Amino acid sequence: MKKNALGFYFLTLSLFALFSCNTGSKKADWMLQSAENVVEQLPDSALRLLDSIPTPYELNEGQQAKYTLLYVQAKDKSYRDIKFDAEIFSAKDYYIRKNDFPNAALAAFYCGRVLQDQKRKEDAMTEFLKADEYAEKTKNKRLQGLTQSHIGELLLNELLQTHVVEHLKTSIQYFHEAQDVKNEIISYNLIGNTFQMKHLNDSALYYYDKGLQLSEVNNDSLQKGKLLQNIGIAWREAGKYEQAEEYFRIASKYITNNEDIIKLNLNVSKTFNMKGMLDSAKIYADRSLSLLPDNNRDFFLAASIYKILSIILEKQTHLKQSLANHKEYSNQLEKIVVENKNPEILELEKKYSYERFKSENYQLKIDRQKMYLAFSTTLLILCVFTLFFYKKSADNKKIAEKKIYQLMEMSNSYNRQGESLKDLLLNHFDILKKAALLKQYVTKDDKHSHNLLKKFNEIVYRQDSLNWNMLYQDIDRLHNGLVSRLRNSYPEMTEADLQICCLTYANFTCDDIAIIMDKKPNTVQMKRSLIRKQLGIELRGNIQNFLKTQLGL
């Protein structure tokens, strides 16, 4: 309430000043300065101030650059989509030409953010590095911390964990020097998440605890609640369910946001599910579902709730209800696809309207030509999209046919009575059932349907996934402790690498492994090359023979 009142105060004061000034340029300068004063703490108020400038395209070049930078900054801090705000690149170029490195650094940072939202990760990394270079010239420690933390987060999201911690630790140092405790806490949380992804619980808990101590000193209940919940998740993944429940209970005291409460109940439900306490797990999953607002737009969260409910009900043998929840889970996934399209269309429409309005003021004589060009461009885009999706459909059909053939080949090689490692893995993968379902589908429907790849993924990957923990026990039993020996000899090996080692040892091809692990064959081939390097095997050496000799199997 106080924050909203403060924002209203700044907005009212700035509007008063707007009507009090004598010239348009002075009015614009005042509004831009007012927006800059509040953008960090009150980004929504900054947006309202900027939107109150009636014709931003009539500003001079320097004012336009400042307007663009503040607008993108305020949108990003308000968690709004900025992927189409390409004007920020012009603002950056302006500041570089003027040798205005403080603003050039900030503009480069938001160029990186725009590219990051566009999923252009390499280009985003380049802009973040530029921002860091410019920020170094001005000794802006806070901005250096932001660039380093975003580089680390970018690497973390790409599962390139080698240098993540290094960048995040650097960001912590900068944030500490800038006395930006909030972002320092966030970086500690990200380091904890990095180690958690590596299944290094002790390290993860260490950094979560560092962040927790800072949040307590800074009275930051929001970050404290997030950290407590992450600590609970870490304990749960380590199989320490009582500790996990205790941290979830403490986190509930600090979490007030409805969405965070839903997530907390969902995590508690998952914990009880892993403990086998299905009734309790269902109570918390139902509670999460009941808290979802009628106009919920977080389809990822809704999908997670329906998925855990489907799993719980299946274990309780309520198969009809389990199927209903699984259908809802699928519906939420479809909504995610639709939702990702709509904002792009609206943003493009908004930008097109802006450009058209600008043209009407400056080029009224060629209005018809502009409209004709826009129509032609739109028609061309529609044609390109139609051709693209037609080609994609044809490609998906070929991919699906190849995968189905490979799946059939695997099922033909399966020996029900065999006790080889390959037979064991095929049994766990439920190869006969999945191959039979696909054969039935291909026989029933048009084999050349564009839905073939979708049906393949639905049958192969929406069934129960491989329970690798149970599978590891069987592999150890049949093959003289293969998994245990690998883990002891190569503790740095990731779970994915360990699984590929086991599948390779069982004489699976790259294509077979790609189907079982839902990866591309090229990815599997690259992983196997990295595994050879990690194990000290020559470039095209036989992994199976090496393991037999090296581990004494």
N, C-alpha and C positions, 0 to 999 in steps of 0.2 A: 504494500500500500504506500509506504513512504517513497519507494523508488518511483512509482507511478506519479505521485504528487510532485516529486522533484522534476520529473520529465515534463509534466504539464507546466510547471513554473518556468522552466527554461524555454519551452515553446512559446508561452505567452509573452515572456520578456523579449524574445527575439522578434516575434511578430509585431510587437509594439515598436521596437527599434526599426523594423522594416518600413513601417508607415511614417516614421519620424524623420527618416533620412531624406536628403534633398535630391540625390542623383541615383540613377539605376545602378551605376558601378559601386557606389558606396553601399547601397542596399545589399547587393550581391556579396560584397566583401564581408559585411556584417553577418549575413546569414551563413556564409561559409565558415567564418571564424566561430560563430556560435555552435555550428554543427561539429566543428573540430574539437571544441571544448567538452562536448558531452558524448562523443562517439565511443569512447572506451567504456564508460560506465552505463550510458543510456543510448545504445545504438538505435532503438526504435524511435526515440525522440529525435535523434540526428536524421533519421530517414524522413520524418515528418517535416523537419526544417528544410531539408533539401527538396522535398516534393513541393514545398510552398514557393519555390522559385519558378515562376510561370514559364519562362522560355530559356532554359539553360543553354540552348545552342546559340543564343545571342551573346553569351558571355565572351570576354576576350580569351585568348589562348591559355594564359596562365590560370584564369578563373575556371575555365573548362577542365583543365588538368586537375586542379584541386577538387572541383565538383565530382569528377569521375572517381578519383582516389577515395574521397570520403564516402561516396555512394556505395562503392564495392566493399569498402571496409565495414560500413554500417550493415549492409546486407549479410555479409559473412558472419559478423558478430551476432546477428539476429537469426542465424541458422537458416537463411534463405538461399535458394539456388543461385549461384553466380557463374555457372558454366558458360553462359552466353554473353558475359560482360567483357567483350573483346576490346572495348574502348580503353581499358586499363593499360593496354600495350602502348597506345598513343601517348597516354599520360606519362608512362615510364620514359619513353623516348624524349618527351619534352623536358623532363627533369634532368635527364642525362645531358642533353644539349646545353642546358643552363648550368651544368655542374652543381646542381642542387642535390647533393648526395643523401641528405637525410630523407627527402621525399622520394628520391630515386630508389633508395633501399626499400622503403615501405611499398612503393609501387611494384618493384620487382618481386617482393614477397607475395603480393596479391596476384601478380601474373602467375606465380607458381600455384597459388590456391585455385585460380580459374582452370589452369591446365590439369591440376590434380582432380578437380571435379569432372573434367572432360575425360578422365581415365588415360591421359597422356603422361604417363609416369616419368619417362625419361626427360621429356621437355620440362615437366614440373621440377624435376631435380636440378636441371640447368638453371632455372630461374631462382630457385632457393639458394643455390651456390652464388649466383650473382648478388642476390640480396645480402647474403652473408659478407661478400666482398665489400659492398658499398657500406654496410653497417659497420664494418671494421674501420673504415676511413673516418666515421663519425663517432666511433667508440660507443655506439648504441647497444649496450649489453642486453637489454630486454629483447630487441629485435634479433640480435645474434642468437639469443636463446630460443626464440620462436623458429628461426630458420633451422637451427640444429634439431629441435624437437620434431619439426615437420619432416625433415630428412629421415630421422629415425623412424617416425611413424610410417612414412612412405615405404621404407625398407621392410618394416614389420608387416605391413599389409600385403607386401609382395612375397612374404615368407623368406626373405633374404636376411637371415638373422645374424650374419657374420659381424657387421659393423653397427648394428642397431644400438647396442648398449653403449658403445663408444660415443656415438652422437648424442644420445640421451644424457649421458654423464656430463658431456660438454655443455649441453643446454642447462643442466642443473647448476653448473658453476656460474654461467652467465646470469641466470635468474637470481641466484643467490647474491651476486654482486649488484644486480639491479633492484634487489629487495622485492622481487615479484614472487611472493610466497605461493600464490595460487598456482601459477604455471610450474613452479618448482615441484609442488605436490603432484601435479598431473604427470610430470616427467618421471617421478618415482613410480607412479602407478603404471606407466607404460613400460618401464624397465621390469617391473614385477610381471606384467603380462608377457613380456618377451621370454623370461625364464620359465613362466608357466607353460608357454607353448612348447618349450624344450623339455617339459616334464622335470624341471629342476626345482622342486617345490621349496627346498630350503632357501635357495637364492631368491626365489619369488617372494617368499614370506619375509625375507630380510628387507627387501626394498619396499614392499607394501607397508611394513612396520615403520620404516623411515618416513614414508609419506604420511602415515597415520599420526606419528608424533608431531610432525609439522602442522597437520590439520588441527590437532588439539591445541597447539600453541597459538595458532592463528584463528581459532574459533570458527573454522570453516566446516560447518555441519554437512554441507552438500558433498564435499570431497571426502569427508570422514565416513559418511554413509556408503559412498561408492567403494572406498578402500576396505571397509569392514566386510562388505558383501564379496569383494574379490578374494579377501582372505578366507572367507567361508568356502568359496568355490575351490580355492587351492587345497584346503583341508579335505573337501569332499573328493576331489580327484585323487588325493593321496589315500583315500579309503578311511579317513578319520572322521566318521560321520557325526560323532558327538561334538567334536570341536567345531565342525562346520555349522551344526545347528546352533551352537552357542554364539558364534559370530553373526549368524543371520539374525538371531534374537537381538543382539546388541545393535546391529545395523538398523533394525526396525525403529529404534528410538530416534534416529537422525534422519530417516527417510520420510519426507512429507509429500513429495510429488507423486501424484496418482500413478504415473507411468512407472516410476521407480518402485512403488509399492507392488505393482503388478509383477514386475521382474523379480522382486524379492520373493513373493509367493511362488513364482514359477521355479526359482532356484530351490526353495524349500521342498517343493513337490518332487523335483528331480532327485533330491537327497533321499527322501523317503522311498522313492521308487527304487533307488540303488540299494537301500537297506532291505527291500522286500516288504515294506510296510505300505501295502497298496491302498488300504482304506485312507490312511493319513495323506498319502500322495495325492489321491483323488480329491480330498477335501481342499487342499491348497491349490490344485490345478483348477478346480471349480471356482474357488475364490478369485483366482486371477481372471478367469473368464467373466465372472460377474462384475468385475471392476472395469472391464473394457467399456469405454463410452460408446453410445449408439452411433456416433459419427466418427468412430475410430478410423484413423488413416495409417496407423502403424501396422501394416499387414505382416511384416516380419515377426512382430511380437505375437500377433494373433495366430500366425502359422505355428509358432513354437508351442503355444498353449494347446492348440488342437492336436499337434503331433504327440505331446506327452500324454494327453488324455487318451488318444488312440492306443498308445503303447500300454498304458495302465489297464484299460478296459479289456484289451486282448489278453493280458496276463490273468485277468479275473474271469476270463472265458465269456465275457459279454460281447460276443463277436459282432452282433448286429449294431450295438452302440459304438463299438470300436471302428467299424466300417464307416458309420455316419460321421464320426469325428475325422477319420482319415479323408473323407470326401471334403469336409470343411477345410482341412489342411491344404488339400489340392486347390480348392477355390481361392484361398488366401494367396497361394503362390501365383495363380493366374491374375489376381488383382495387382500383385506387385509388378507384373509385366505391363499391365494397362496403366498403372500409376506412373511408371517411369516414362511413358510416352506423353501423357497429358501435359505436365509442366513444360516440356520442350515445345509443344505446339503453342501453348499460351504465351510463352516467353518470345517465341518467334513472331507471333501475331502482334505482341506489344511493341517489339522493336520495328517491325514493318510499319505499324501505325505511326510510330514516332518519325521514321524516315519520310513517310508520305506527307505528314503534316509539315515537316521541315521543307520538303520540296514545294508544297503549295505556297509557302511564304516567299520562297526565293526563286522559284522557277514555274510560275503559274502558266506560262506560255507553252510549256512542254508537259503539262499534266497528263494529257491523254497518252502521250508516248511512254511516260513512266508507268502508267497503269497497264498499258499493253505489254511492256517489258516485264512487269511483275507477274502478269497473268501467264506470259510465255515461260518465265522462269519456273513458276509453280507447276505448270503443266509438264515441263521438262523434268523437274524433280520427281513428280508423280510417276512419269514414265521410267525414270532411272530406278526408283524404288520398286516399281512393279517388276522390272527386269531382274533387279537384285534378288528380290524374294523368290521369283520363279527359279533363278539359278540356284539359290540356296536350298529350295525345296528339292530340286533335282540332285544336288550334291548330297543332301541329307539321305535321300533314297539310296544312293550308291553306298554311302557310309553304312547305312543300316543293313543293306543286303550283305556287305562284307562282314559286318559284325555277327549277323545271324549265321552266316556260313561258318565262321570261326567257332561260334558257340556250338553249332551242330557237330563240328569236328571234335571239339572237346568232349561232348556227350558220347560220341561214338568210341572215344578212347577210354571211357570210364569203365572200370571193372568193379562191379558191386562187391565181389568177394575178395578183391585185391586189398593188400595192406601196404601198398607203396605210398610214399609221401604225396605223390600226384593224385592218387585215388582219394586219399584222405582230404586233400584240399578241394577236389571237385565235389566230394560229398558235402563238405561244409558250405560250398558255394551253391548247393542245391541245383547242380547243373542239369540233371535230367528233367526236373520239373520246369525250369525256366525254358529249356530248349523245346519241351513239349508244348508249352503255352504259346511260344512264338510260332511253332510249326502250325498249331491250330489257328492262330490269328492270320498267318500268311495264306493258309488254305481257305479260310472263311472270307477274307477281305481281299481287295485288290492289292497285289504285292507291290504295285508301283504307286501306292498312295503316299502323299506327302507326310502322312501321320506315322509312317513306318518307324522312323527314328524315335519319335516320341513314344510309340508303343514299346519299342525295344528298351528304352530307359525306364519306362514304367514297370515293365516286367522284371528286368534284371536288377534295378537299383532301388525300387520301392518295395521290394521284398525285404525280409530281415537281412541286414548286412552281416558280413562275416564277424563272428565273435573271436577276434584274434587272441584274446587272453586265454580262452578255452582251447583254441587251436594250438597255441604255443605249448600247452601242456601235452597235447597229443603228439606234436612234433618231437618234443623232448623224449617222450616215451618210445617212439618208433626209431628215432635216429640219435640215440646216445647223447641226449642233452644238447642238441644242435643250437637251440635258441639261447639257452643259459650260457653255453660256451662262447657264443658270439657276443653276448652282452658283457661277459666278464673280460673277454679279450679286447673288445672294441667298445668301451662305454660311451664314446662320443657319437656312436652310430644312432641316427634318428629312427623313429618307428617305421617311417616309410621305407628307409633303406633296409631295415631289418626284414620287413615283409618281402621286399624285392629279392633279397638274398635267399629267403626260404623258398619263394616261388621259382627262382633260378635253379636252386639246388634240386628242385623237383622236376627239372627238365621242361619247364614252361617256356614258350617262346615270348618274344617282346609283345607280339600281338595278343597272346593269351593273357599275359600279365596286365596289359592295357585294359582289357575287358574286365578282368576281375577287380582291378583297383580303380576303374573309371578314370583312366589317364590316357593321354595320347601315346601311341607307340614311340614317337620321337622322344617324348619326355622320359619314357622308360629306358630307352637306349642311352640317353644322356646320363640318367641316374646310374645305370650299370657301369658306365665309363667312370663316373665319379667314385663309385664303390670300389672299382679296381684300383684306382689311384689311392683311395683311403686304406685299402688292405695291402697295398704294395705289390699288386699284380701287374704284369706287363700289359700294354695297351689292349691287346686282343686275347689275353690269357683266359683260361677256363676257370670260372669262379668255383664251379662244383669241385673240380679236382684240387684246387687250392685249399678249399675248406676241408676236404677229406684228409689232405696231408697235414695242413697246419693245425687243425683242431683234433686230429686223431680220430676221425669218425669212421 
